[in-house]
């Protein structure tokens, strides 16, 4: 029995230097792959899903909702406020830039923050086209042009 244990110990070689180097190379390549995947995901998050892009698209959707059945729309001389009168309502709605927000007021009472974190906003009306340009505090500039169909009885 003692001789069979001794033969087993003599026949086992353990790790060779080549096996250890191969395992280190595989580990390094796998870790580089994980780092590249992480960097790619973080780049996609920052370019596709930034907070400003999401806030802008929600703002555009909200504004589009108020541009239906318009009887009259006017832009202030400073181009920082628009007033909307809808044909099916007696309310006057104002969208204006105040501080770092664009707010919606109804009959100059109270307000609802429509978009937050902006540096500059400009409204321009050319015929039936309303253009809203917003500059965010990080320097990102967004612009959208809406077609405004005036309601005629």
DSSP file (Angstrom, degrees, kcal/mol; ACC not computed):
  #  RESIDUE AA STRUCTURE BP1 BP2  ACC     N-H-->O    O-->H-N    N-H-->O    O-->H-N    TCO  KAPPA ALPHA  PHI   PSI    X-CA   Y-CA   Z-CA
    1    1 A X     >        0   0    0      0, 0.0     4,-1.8     0, 0.0     5,-0.2   0.000 360.0 360.0 360.0 -42.3    0.0    0.0    0.0
    2    2 A X  H  >  +     0   0    0      1,-0.2     4,-1.8     2,-0.2     5,-0.1   0.872 360.0  52.6 -59.6 -37.6    2.8    2.4    0.9
    3    3 A X  H  > S+     0   0    0      1,-0.2     4,-2.1     2,-0.2    -1,-0.2   0.843 105.5  53.5 -69.2 -34.2    4.3    1.8   -2.6
    4    4 A X  H  > S+     0   0    0      2,-0.2     4,-1.8    -3,-0.2    -1,-0.2   0.868 109.6  48.2 -70.3 -35.0    1.0    2.6   -4.4
    5    5 A X  H  X S+     0   0    0     -4,-1.8     4,-2.2     2,-0.2    -2,-0.2   0.904 111.0  51.4 -67.8 -40.3    0.8    6.0   -2.6
    6    6 A X  H  X S+     0   0    0     -4,-1.8     4,-1.8     1,-0.2    -2,-0.2   0.894 109.2  49.8 -64.8 -39.8    4.4    6.7   -3.5
    7    7 A X  H  X S+     0   0    0     -4,-2.1     4,-1.8     2,-0.2    -1,-0.2   0.886 109.1  52.7 -65.3 -38.0    3.8    6.0   -7.2
    8    8 A X  H  X S+     0   0    0     -4,-1.8     4,-1.3     1,-0.2    -2,-0.2   0.914 109.6  48.4 -64.1 -42.9    0.7    8.3   -7.2
    9    9 A X  H  < S+     0   0    0     -4,-2.2    -1,-0.2     1,-0.2    -2,-0.2   0.864 111.6  49.9 -65.6 -35.9    2.7   11.1   -5.7
   10   10 A X  H  < S+     0   0    0     -4,-1.8    -1,-0.2     1,-0.2    -2,-0.2   0.815 110.2  50.7 -72.3 -29.2    5.5   10.6   -8.3
   11   11 A X  H  < S+     0   0    0     -4,-1.8     2,-0.4    -5,-0.1    -1,-0.2   0.718  90.5  89.2 -83.1 -20.9    3.0   10.6  -11.2
   12   12 A X     <  -     0   0    0     -4,-1.3    -4,-0.0     1,-0.1     0, 0.0  -0.642  50.2-179.1 -81.4 131.0    1.2   13.8  -10.2
   13   13 A X        -     0   0    0     -2,-0.4    -1,-0.1     1,-0.2     2,-0.1   0.722  19.0-154.2-102.4 -25.8    2.8   16.9  -11.8
   14   14 A X        -     0   0    0      2,-0.0     2,-0.2     0, 0.0    -1,-0.2  -0.434  52.6 -17.4  79.4-161.3    0.7   19.8  -10.5
   15   15 A X        -     0   0    0     -2,-0.1     2,-0.3     4,-0.0     3,-0.0  -0.549  63.1-147.1 -79.2 141.5    0.4   23.1  -12.5
   16   16 A X     >  -     0   0    0     -2,-0.2     4,-1.9     1,-0.1     5,-0.2  -0.662  27.1-111.2 -99.0 165.7    3.0   23.8  -15.1
   17   17 A X  H  > S+     0   0    0     -2,-0.3     4,-2.3     1,-0.2     5,-0.2   0.871 118.2  55.4 -62.3 -37.3    4.1   27.3  -15.9
   18   18 A X  H  > S+     0   0    0      2,-0.2     4,-2.3     1,-0.2    -1,-0.2   0.898 106.6  49.6 -65.3 -40.5    2.4   27.1  -19.3
   19   19 A X  H  > S+     0   0    0      2,-0.2     4,-2.1     1,-0.2    -1,-0.2   0.902 111.4  49.2 -64.6 -41.0   -1.0   26.3  -17.7
   20   20 A X  H  X S+     0   0    0     -4,-1.9     4,-2.0     2,-0.2    -2,-0.2   0.908 111.7  48.5 -65.3 -42.7   -0.6   29.2  -15.2
   21   21 A X  H  X S+     0   0    0     -4,-2.3     4,-2.4     2,-0.2    -2,-0.2   0.892 110.1  52.4 -64.9 -39.8    0.2   31.6  -18.0
   22   22 A X  H  X S+     0   0    0     -4,-2.3     4,-2.3     1,-0.2    -2,-0.2   0.917 109.6  48.8 -62.6 -43.0   -2.7   30.4  -20.1
   23   23 A X  H  X S+     0   0    0     -4,-2.1     4,-2.2     1,-0.2    -1,-0.2   0.877 111.0  49.9 -65.8 -37.5   -5.1   31.0  -17.2
   24   24 A X  H  X S+     0   0    0     -4,-2.0     4,-2.5     2,-0.2    -1,-0.2   0.914 110.6  50.0 -65.9 -42.5   -3.7   34.5  -16.6
   25   25 A X  H  X S+     0   0    0     -4,-2.4     4,-2.5     2,-0.2    -2,-0.2   0.919 111.5  48.2 -63.5 -43.5   -4.1   35.3  -20.3
   26   26 A X  H  X S+     0   0    0     -4,-2.3     4,-2.3     1,-0.2    -1,-0.2   0.911 112.3  49.7 -62.7 -42.5   -7.7   34.1  -20.3
   27   27 A X  H  X S+     0   0    0     -4,-2.2     4,-2.3     2,-0.2    -2,-0.2   0.915 111.6  47.8 -63.0 -43.7   -8.5   36.0  -17.2
   28   28 A X  H  X S+     0   0    0     -4,-2.5     4,-2.2     2,-0.2    -2,-0.2   0.914 112.9  48.2 -65.1 -43.9   -7.0   39.3  -18.6
   29   29 A X  H  X S+     0   0    0     -4,-2.5     4,-2.0     1,-0.2    -1,-0.2   0.908 112.3  49.2 -63.7 -41.0   -8.9   38.9  -21.9
   30   30 A X  H  X S+     0   0    0     -4,-2.3     4,-2.1     2,-0.2    -2,-0.2   0.898 110.9  49.5 -65.1 -40.8  -12.2   38.2  -20.1
   31   31 A X  H  X S+     0   0    0     -4,-2.3     4,-2.1     2,-0.2    -1,-0.2   0.878 109.7  51.7 -68.0 -36.1  -11.7   41.3  -17.8
   32   32 A X  H  X S+     0   0    0     -4,-2.2     4,-2.3     2,-0.2    -1,-0.2   0.894 108.8  51.6 -64.3 -39.3  -10.9   43.5  -20.8
   33   33 A X  H  X S+     0   0    0     -4,-2.0     4,-2.2     2,-0.2    -2,-0.2   0.912 109.7  48.8 -63.7 -42.9  -14.1   42.2  -22.4
   34   34 A X  H  X S+     0   0    0     -4,-2.1     4,-2.3     2,-0.2    -2,-0.2   0.898 110.8  50.5 -64.0 -40.2  -16.1   43.1  -19.3
   35   35 A X  H  X S+     0   0    0     -4,-2.1     4,-2.4     2,-0.2    -2,-0.2   0.909 110.4  49.7 -64.7 -42.0  -14.6   46.6  -19.2
   36   36 A X  H  X S+     0   0    0     -4,-2.3     4,-2.3     2,-0.2    -2,-0.2   0.897 110.9  49.4 -64.2 -40.6  -15.4   47.2  -22.8
   37   37 A X  H  X S+     0   0    0     -4,-2.2     4,-2.3     2,-0.2    -2,-0.2   0.920 111.4  49.4 -64.5 -42.9  -19.0   46.1  -22.3
   38   38 A X  H  X S+     0   0    0     -4,-2.3     4,-2.3     1,-0.2    -2,-0.2   0.918 111.8  47.8 -62.2 -44.5  -19.4   48.4  -19.3
   39   39 A X  H  X S+     0   0    0     -4,-2.4     4,-2.1     2,-0.2    -1,-0.2   0.890 111.6  50.8 -64.3 -39.8  -18.0   51.4  -21.2
   40   40 A X  H  X S+     0   0    0     -4,-2.3     4,-2.2     2,-0.2    -2,-0.2   0.910 111.0  48.1 -64.3 -42.9  -20.3   50.7  -24.1
   41   41 A X  H  X S+     0   0    0     -4,-2.3     4,-2.3     1,-0.2    -2,-0.2   0.910 111.7  49.1 -65.5 -42.2  -23.3   50.5  -21.9
   42   42 A X  H  X S+     0   0    0     -4,-2.3     4,-2.0     1,-0.2    -1,-0.2   0.871 110.9  50.7 -66.6 -34.8  -22.4   53.7  -20.0
   43   43 A X  H  X S+     0   0    0     -4,-2.1     4,-2.2     2,-0.2     5,-0.3   0.904 110.0  49.7 -67.5 -40.6  -21.9   55.5  -23.4
   44   44 A X  H  X>S+     0   0    0     -4,-2.2     4,-2.6     1,-0.2     5,-0.7   0.901 110.7  50.7 -63.8 -40.8  -25.3   54.4  -24.7
   45   45 A X  H  X5S+     0   0    0     -4,-2.3     4,-1.1     1,-0.2    -1,-0.2   0.902 113.2  44.7 -63.8 -40.7  -26.9   55.6  -21.4
   46   46 A X  H  <5S+     0   0    0     -4,-2.0    -1,-0.2    -5,-0.2    -2,-0.2   0.839 121.1  37.6 -75.6 -31.1  -25.3   59.0  -21.7
   47   47 A X  H  <5S+     0   0    0     -4,-2.2     3,-0.2    -5,-0.1    -2,-0.2   0.834 127.8  28.8 -90.3 -32.5  -26.0   59.5  -25.4
   48   48 A X  H  <5S+     0   0    0     -4,-2.6    -3,-0.2    -5,-0.3    -2,-0.1   0.792 126.9  34.1 -98.3 -30.9  -29.5   57.9  -25.8
   49   49 A X  S  <<S+     0   0    0     -4,-1.1    -1,-0.1    -5,-0.7    -2,-0.1  -0.208  72.3 151.5-124.4  43.3  -31.1   58.3  -22.4
   50   50 A X     >  -     0   0    0     -3,-0.2     4,-1.9    -4,-0.2     3,-0.2  -0.414  54.8-118.0 -72.3 154.2  -30.0   61.6  -20.9
   51   51 A X  H  > S+     0   0    0      1,-0.2     4,-2.6     2,-0.2     5,-0.2   0.854 113.2  56.1 -60.3 -35.9  -32.4   63.3  -18.6
   52   52 A X  H  > S+     0   0    0      2,-0.2     4,-2.6     1,-0.2    -1,-0.2   0.898 105.6  50.3 -66.0 -40.0  -32.6   66.3  -20.9
   53   53 A X  H  > S+     0   0    0     -3,-0.2     4,-2.2     2,-0.2    -1,-0.2   0.924 113.5  45.0 -64.4 -43.4  -33.7   64.3  -23.9
   54   54 A X  H  X S+     0   0    0     -4,-1.9     4,-2.1     2,-0.2    -2,-0.2   0.935 114.4  48.2 -66.0 -46.0  -36.4   62.6  -21.9
   55   55 A X  H  X S+     0   0    0     -4,-2.6     4,-2.3     1,-0.2    -2,-0.2   0.897 111.5  51.7 -61.1 -40.4  -37.6   65.8  -20.3
   56   56 A X  H  X S+     0   0    0     -4,-2.6     4,-2.7     2,-0.2    -2,-0.2   0.929 109.4  48.0 -63.3 -46.7  -37.6   67.5  -23.8
   57   57 A X  H  X S+     0   0    0     -4,-2.2     4,-2.0     1,-0.2    -1,-0.2   0.874 112.3  49.2 -65.8 -36.4  -39.7   64.8  -25.4
   58   58 A X  H  X S+     0   0    0     -4,-2.1     4,-2.2     2,-0.2    -1,-0.2   0.901 111.4  50.2 -66.4 -40.0  -42.2   64.9  -22.5
   59   59 A X  H  X S+     0   0    0     -4,-2.3     4,-2.7     2,-0.2    -2,-0.2   0.923 109.6  50.5 -61.9 -45.1  -42.4   68.7  -22.8
   60   60 A X  H  X S+     0   0    0     -4,-2.7     4,-2.4     1,-0.2    -1,-0.2   0.904 109.8  50.6 -60.6 -42.5  -43.0   68.5  -26.6
   61   61 A X  H  X S+     0   0    0     -4,-2.0     4,-1.3     1,-0.2    -1,-0.2   0.905 111.5  48.1 -63.6 -41.2  -45.8   66.0  -26.1
   62   62 A X  H  X S+     0   0    0     -4,-2.2     4,-1.0     2,-0.2    -2,-0.2   0.914 111.7  49.1 -65.4 -43.0  -47.4   68.2  -23.5
   63   63 A X  H >X S+     0   0    0     -4,-2.7     3,-0.8     1,-0.2     4,-0.6   0.908 106.5  56.4 -63.6 -41.5  -47.2   71.3  -25.7
   64   64 A X  H >< S+     0   0    0     -4,-2.4     3,-0.9     1,-0.3    -1,-0.2   0.856 101.6  58.2 -58.9 -34.6  -48.7   69.4  -28.6
   65   65 A X  H >< S+     0   0    0     -4,-1.3     3,-0.5     1,-0.2    -1,-0.3   0.832 105.9  48.3 -64.7 -33.1  -51.7   68.7  -26.5
   66   66 A X  H << S+     0   0    0     -4,-1.0    -1,-0.2    -3,-0.8    -2,-0.2   0.506  96.8  73.0 -86.1  -4.7  -52.3   72.4  -25.9
   67   67 A X  T << S+     0   0    0     -3,-0.9    82,-0.4    -4,-0.6     2,-0.4   0.005  73.4 107.2-100.1  29.2  -52.0   73.2  -29.6
   68   68 A X  S <  S+     0   0    0     -3,-0.5    19,-0.1     1,-0.2    82,-0.0  -0.862  83.5   5.0-106.8 143.1  -55.4   71.7  -30.6
   69   69 A X  S    S-     0   0    0     -2,-0.4    18,-3.1     1,-0.2    19,-0.4   0.921  83.8-175.6  53.7  52.0  -58.5   73.7  -31.6
   70   70 A X  E     +Ab  86 150A   0     79,-0.9    81,-4.4    -3,-0.3    16,-0.3  -0.647  23.7 178.3 -84.1 129.0  -56.6   77.0  -31.4
   71   71 A X  E    S-     0   0A   0     14,-3.0     2,-0.3    -2,-0.4    15,-0.2   0.812  74.4  -1.4 -91.4 -41.3  -58.6   80.2  -31.9
   72   72 A X  E     -A   85   0A   0     13,-1.9    13,-2.9     2,-0.0    -1,-0.4  -0.992  58.3-174.5-152.3 142.5  -55.7   82.6  -31.4
   73   73 A X  E     +A   84   0A   0     -2,-0.3     2,-0.3    11,-0.2    11,-0.2  -0.995   9.9 179.8-138.9 133.5  -52.0   82.3  -30.5
   74   74 A X  E     -A   83   0A   0      9,-2.2     9,-2.8    -2,-0.4     2,-0.4  -0.968  17.0-147.4-134.6 149.8  -49.6   85.2  -29.9
   75   75 A X  E     -A   82   0A   0     -2,-0.3     7,-0.2     7,-0.2    -2,-0.0  -0.948  27.7-116.1-115.3 136.6  -46.0   85.5  -29.0
   76   76 A X    >   -     0   0    0      5,-2.9     3,-1.2    -2,-0.4     5,-0.1  -0.186  27.1-110.2 -66.3 163.8  -44.7   88.3  -26.8
   77   77 A X  T 3  S+     0   0    0      1,-0.3    -1,-0.1     2,-0.1    -2,-0.0   0.831 120.7  53.6 -65.5 -32.3  -42.2   90.9  -28.1
   78   78 A X  T 3  S-     0   0    0      1,-0.0    -1,-0.3     3,-0.0    -2,-0.1   0.548 106.9-131.3 -79.1  -5.5  -39.4   89.5  -26.0
   79   79 A X  S <  S+     0   0    0     -3,-1.2    44,-2.6     2,-0.2    -2,-0.1   0.762  80.7 106.5  62.3  28.6  -40.2   86.0  -27.5
   80   80 A X  S    S+     0   0    0     42,-0.2    17,-2.2     1,-0.2     2,-0.3   0.273  73.6  45.7-116.6   9.8  -40.2   84.4  -24.1
   81   81 A X  E     - C   0  96A   0     15,-0.2    -5,-2.9    42,-0.2     2,-0.4  -0.991  56.7-166.7-151.4 141.4  -44.0   83.9  -23.7
   82   82 A X  E     -AC  75  95A   0     13,-2.5    13,-2.4    -2,-0.3     2,-0.5  -0.969  10.5-151.6-125.0 147.7  -46.8   82.6  -25.9
   83   83 A X  E     -AC  74  94A   0     -9,-2.8    -9,-2.2    -2,-0.4     2,-0.5  -0.974  11.2-164.7-120.2 132.2  -50.5   83.0  -25.2
   84   84 A X  E     -AC  73  93A   0      9,-3.4     9,-2.7    -2,-0.5     2,-0.5  -0.958   8.5-171.3-121.6 129.2  -53.0   80.4  -26.4
   85   85 A X  E     -AC  72  92A   0    -13,-2.9   -14,-3.0    -2,-0.5   -13,-1.9  -0.980  15.6-152.6-117.9 118.5  -56.7   80.8  -26.7
   86   86 A X  E >   -A   70   0A   0      5,-0.7     3,-1.2    -2,-0.5   -16,-0.3  -0.642  16.3-130.3 -91.3 149.3  -58.6   77.6  -27.5
   87   87 A X  T 3  S+     0   0    0    -18,-3.1   -17,-0.1    -2,-0.3    -1,-0.1   0.762 104.8  50.0 -72.1 -25.2  -61.9   77.7  -29.3
   88   88 A X  T 3  S+     0   0    0    -19,-0.4     2,-0.3     2,-0.0    -1,-0.3   0.217 110.3  54.0 -98.4  16.2  -63.7   75.4  -26.9
   89   89 A X    <   -     0   0    0     -3,-1.2    -3,-0.0     2,-0.1     0, 0.0  -0.986  63.3-144.4-147.2 153.3  -62.6   77.2  -23.7
   90   90 A X  S    S+     0   0    0     -2,-0.3     2,-0.2    -5,-0.1    -1,-0.1   0.453  71.3 108.8 -94.3  -2.4  -62.7   80.6  -22.2
   91   91 A X        -     0   0    0     -5,-0.0    -5,-0.7    15,-0.0     2,-0.5  -0.468  60.5-145.5 -77.2 144.8  -59.3   80.1  -20.6
   92   92 A X  E     -C   85   0A   0     -2,-0.2    15,-3.7    -7,-0.1     2,-0.4  -0.955  16.4-158.6-106.6 124.3  -56.2   81.9  -21.7
   93   93 A X  E     -CD  84 106A   0     -9,-2.7    -9,-3.4    -2,-0.5     2,-0.5  -0.878   4.5-164.0-107.5 135.5  -53.1   79.7  -21.4
   94   94 A X  E     -CD  83 105A   0     11,-2.6    11,-2.8    -2,-0.4     2,-0.5  -0.969   7.7-165.1-119.3 131.5  -49.6   81.2  -21.2
   95   95 A X  E     +CD  82 104A   0    -13,-2.4   -13,-2.5    -2,-0.5     2,-0.3  -0.974  28.2 163.0-108.3 120.7  -46.4   79.3  -21.7
   96   96 A X  E     -CD  81 103A   0      7,-2.1     7,-2.7    -2,-0.5     2,-0.6  -0.974  42.1-115.8-142.8 157.6  -43.5   81.4  -20.5
   97   97 A X  E     + D   0 102A   0    -17,-2.2     2,-0.4    -2,-0.3     5,-0.2  -0.796  38.0 169.6 -90.0 122.7  -39.8   81.1  -19.5
   98   98 A X  E >   - D   0 101A   0      3,-2.7     3,-1.8    -2,-0.6     2,-0.3  -0.954  59.2 -45.4-139.0 115.7  -39.4   82.0  -15.8
   99   99 A X  T 3  S-     0   0    0     -2,-0.4    -2,-0.0     1,-0.2     0, 0.0  -0.479 122.8 -22.3  64.8-122.3  -36.1   81.4  -14.0
  100  100 A X  T 3  S+     0   0    0     -2,-0.3    18,-2.1    -3,-0.1    17,-1.6   0.065 126.0  71.6-109.4  24.7  -34.9   77.9  -15.0
  101  101 A X  E <   -DE  98 116A   0     -3,-1.8    -3,-2.7    15,-0.2     2,-0.5  -0.918  68.0-135.7-132.6 159.6  -38.3   76.5  -16.0
  102  102 A X  E     -DE  97 115A   0     13,-2.1    12,-3.0    -2,-0.3    13,-1.3  -0.988  37.8-167.8-108.0 125.2  -41.0   76.9  -18.7
  103  103 A X  E     -DE  96 113A   0     -7,-2.7    -7,-2.1    -2,-0.5     2,-0.5  -0.811  20.3-137.5-119.3 155.9  -44.3   77.1  -16.9
  104  104 A X  E     -DE  95 112A   0      8,-2.6     8,-2.1    -2,-0.3     2,-0.4  -0.953  23.1-175.4-111.3 124.8  -47.9   76.9  -18.0
  105  105 A X  E     -D   94   0A   0    -11,-2.8   -11,-2.6    -2,-0.5     2,-0.5  -0.908  15.7-148.5-117.6 148.5  -50.3   79.4  -16.5
  106  106 A X  E >  S-DE  93 109A   0      3,-1.2     3,-1.3    -2,-0.4   -13,-0.2  -0.975  83.6 -17.2-117.8 119.5  -54.1   79.5  -17.0
  107  107 A X  T 3  S-     0   0    0    -15,-3.7    -1,-0.1    -2,-0.5   -14,-0.1   0.850 120.2 -66.6  53.7  39.1  -55.6   83.0  -16.8
  108  108 A X  T 3  S+     0   0    0    -16,-0.4     2,-0.4     1,-0.2    -1,-0.3   0.763 108.1 123.9  55.9  30.1  -52.4   84.3  -15.1
  109  109 A X  E <  S-E  106   0A   0     -3,-1.3    -3,-1.2     1,-0.0    -1,-0.2  -0.977  70.8 -32.9-122.3 131.9  -53.1   82.2  -12.0
  110  110 A X  E    S-     0   0A   0     -2,-0.4     2,-0.3    -5,-0.1    -4,-0.2   0.104  70.1-123.9  56.1-175.1  -50.8   79.6  -10.6
  111  111 A X  E     -     0   0A   0     -6,-0.1     2,-0.4    -3,-0.1    -6,-0.2  -0.981   9.0-141.8-162.7 158.3  -48.5   77.6  -12.8
  112  112 A X  E     -E  104   0A   0     -8,-2.1    -8,-2.6    -2,-0.3     2,-0.5  -0.995  29.6-125.4-120.5 125.0  -47.5   74.1  -13.7
  113  113 A X  E     +E  103   0A   0     -2,-0.4   -10,-0.2   -10,-0.2     3,-0.1  -0.592  28.8 178.9 -71.4 120.4  -43.8   73.5  -14.4
  114  114 A X  E     +     0   0A   0    -12,-3.0     2,-0.3    -2,-0.5   -11,-0.2   0.844  69.3   4.2 -92.0 -39.4  -43.6   72.0  -17.9
  115  115 A X  E     -E  102   0A   0    -13,-1.3   -13,-2.1   -56,-0.1    -1,-0.4  -0.986  69.6-158.4-149.4 139.3  -39.8   71.6  -18.1
  116  116 A X  E     +E  101   0A   0     -2,-0.3   -15,-0.2   -15,-0.2   -61,-0.0  -0.843  62.3  41.3-120.7 151.5  -37.1   72.3  -15.5
  117  117 A X  S    S+     0   0    0    -17,-1.6    20,-1.7    -2,-0.3     2,-0.3   0.839  72.4 142.3  87.4  36.2  -33.4   73.0  -15.7
  118  118 A X  E     -F  136   0B   0    -18,-2.1    18,-0.3    18,-0.2    -1,-0.3  -0.789  39.0-163.6-110.6 154.7  -33.2   75.3  -18.7
  119  119 A X  E    S+     0   0B   0     16,-3.6     2,-0.3     1,-0.4    17,-0.2   0.800  76.4   8.1 -97.6 -40.7  -31.0   78.3  -19.3
  120  120 A X  E     -F  135   0B   0     15,-1.8    15,-3.1   -20,-0.1    -1,-0.4  -0.998  57.5-172.9-147.2 144.2  -32.8   80.0  -22.2
  121  121 A X  E     -F  134   0B   0     -2,-0.3     2,-0.4    13,-0.2    13,-0.2  -0.998   3.9-174.2-139.0 143.0  -36.1   79.6  -24.0
  122  122 A X  E     -F  133   0B   0     11,-2.5    11,-2.7    -2,-0.3     2,-0.4  -0.997   7.2-161.5-141.2 134.0  -37.3   81.3  -27.1
  123  123 A X  E     -F  132   0B   0    -44,-2.6     2,-0.4    -2,-0.4     9,-0.2  -0.938  11.5-178.7-114.4 135.4  -40.7   81.1  -28.9
  124  124 A X  E     -F  131   0B   0      7,-2.4     7,-3.3    -2,-0.4     2,-0.6  -0.996  11.8-160.2-138.9 132.4  -41.2   82.2  -32.5
  125  125 A X  E     +F  130   0B   0     -2,-0.4     2,-0.5     5,-0.2     5,-0.2  -0.952  11.9 174.5-115.8 117.6  -44.4   82.2  -34.6
  126  126 A X  E >   -F  129   0B   0      3,-2.9     3,-1.9    -2,-0.6     2,-0.4  -0.921  66.7 -58.2-122.1 101.7  -44.0   82.3  -38.4
  127  127 A X  T 3  S-     0   0    0     -2,-0.5     0, 0.0     1,-0.3     0, 0.0  -0.497 122.2 -15.1  64.3-119.9  -47.4   82.0  -40.0
  128  128 A X  T 3  S+     0   0    0     -2,-0.4    20,-3.8    -3,-0.1     2,-0.5   0.203 118.9  95.7 -99.2  14.8  -48.9   78.7  -38.7
  129  129 A X  E <   -FG 126 147B   0     -3,-1.9    -3,-2.9    18,-0.2     2,-0.5  -0.928  53.8-165.2-113.7 123.6  -45.6   77.4  -37.4
  130  130 A X  E     -FG 125 146B   0     16,-2.6    16,-3.4    -2,-0.5     2,-0.5  -0.926   7.8-164.2-105.5 122.3  -44.5   77.8  -33.8
  131  131 A X  E     -FG 124 145B   0     -7,-3.3    -7,-2.4    -2,-0.5     2,-0.5  -0.925   3.3-168.1-110.1 128.8  -40.9   77.1  -33.1
  132  132 A X  E     -FG 123 144B   0     12,-2.8    12,-2.2    -2,-0.5     2,-0.5  -0.973   3.9-173.3-116.5 123.4  -39.7   76.5  -29.5
  133  133 A X  E     -FG 122 143B   0    -11,-2.7   -11,-2.5    -2,-0.5     2,-0.4  -0.974   4.6-176.0-118.8 128.4  -35.9   76.6  -28.9
  134  134 A X  E     -FG 121 142B   0      8,-3.1     8,-2.9    -2,-0.5     2,-0.5  -0.979  13.9-159.5-127.8 133.9  -34.6   75.6  -25.5
  135  135 A X  E     -FG 120 141B   0    -15,-3.1   -16,-3.6    -2,-0.4   -15,-1.8  -0.967  18.5-145.7-111.2 122.7  -31.0   75.7  -24.1
  136  136 A X  E >   -F  118   0B   0      4,-3.2     3,-1.9    -2,-0.5   -18,-0.2  -0.323  28.2-104.3 -80.5 167.4  -30.4   73.5  -21.1
  137  137 A X  T 3  S+     0   0    0    -20,-1.7   -19,-0.1     1,-0.3    -1,-0.1   0.725 120.4  58.2 -68.0 -20.6  -28.0   74.4  -18.3
  138  138 A X  T 3  S-     0   0    0    -21,-0.3    -1,-0.3     2,-0.1     3,-0.1   0.401 123.8-101.9 -88.3   4.5  -25.5   71.9  -19.6
  139  139 A X  S <  S+     0   0    0     -3,-1.9     2,-0.2     1,-0.3    -2,-0.1   0.328  74.7 142.4  96.5  -7.7  -25.4   73.7  -23.0
  140  140 A X        -     0   0    0     -5,-0.1    -4,-3.2     1,-0.0     2,-0.5  -0.513  36.7-154.4 -69.5 130.8  -27.6   71.2  -24.9
  141  141 A X  E     -G  135   0B   0     -2,-0.2     2,-0.4    -6,-0.2    -6,-0.2  -0.929  12.5-176.4-112.9 129.2  -29.9   73.0  -27.4
  142  142 A X  E     -G  134   0B   0     -8,-2.9    -8,-3.1    -2,-0.5     2,-0.3  -0.953   0.8-177.1-123.4 143.9  -33.2   71.5  -28.5
  143  143 A X  E     +G  133   0B   0     -2,-0.4     2,-0.3   -10,-0.2   -10,-0.2  -0.999   4.2 178.6-142.1 141.1  -35.6   72.9  -31.0
  144  144 A X  E     -G  132   0B   0    -12,-2.2   -12,-2.8    -2,-0.3     2,-0.5  -0.996  15.0-150.9-143.3 139.3  -39.0   71.8  -32.3
  145  145 A X  E     -G  131   0B   0     -2,-0.3     2,-0.4   -14,-0.2   -14,-0.2  -0.945  14.7-163.4-111.8 129.4  -41.4   73.4  -34.8
  146  146 A X  E     -G  130   0B   0    -16,-3.4   -16,-2.6    -2,-0.5     2,-0.6  -0.867  18.1-130.9-111.3 142.6  -45.1   72.8  -34.4
  147  147 A X  E     -G  129   0B   0     -2,-0.4     2,-0.6   -18,-0.2   -18,-0.2  -0.848  23.3-160.0 -90.1 125.3  -47.8   73.3  -37.0
  148  148 A X        -     0   0    0    -20,-3.8     2,-0.7    -2,-0.6   -80,-0.1  -0.919   1.7-161.5-111.7 110.3  -50.6   75.3  -35.4
  149  149 A X        -     0   0    0     -2,-0.6   -79,-0.9   -82,-0.4     2,-0.3  -0.822  16.5-136.9 -93.1 118.6  -53.9   75.0  -37.3
  150  150 A X  B     -b   70   0A   0     -2,-0.7     2,-0.4   -81,-0.1   -79,-0.2  -0.576  20.4-119.9 -77.7 133.6  -56.2   77.9  -36.3
  151  151 A X        -     0   0    0    -81,-4.4     2,-0.5    -2,-0.3    -1,-0.1  -0.568  29.6-167.0 -76.2 127.5  -59.8   76.8  -35.7
  152  152 A X              0   0    0     -2,-0.4   -81,-0.0     1,-0.1   -83,-0.0  -0.968 360.0 360.0-120.2 132.0  -62.3   78.4  -38.0
  153  153 A X              0   0    0     -2,-0.5    -1,-0.1     0, 0.0    -2,-0.0   0.453 360.0 360.0 -84.5 360.0  -66.0   78.3  -37.5
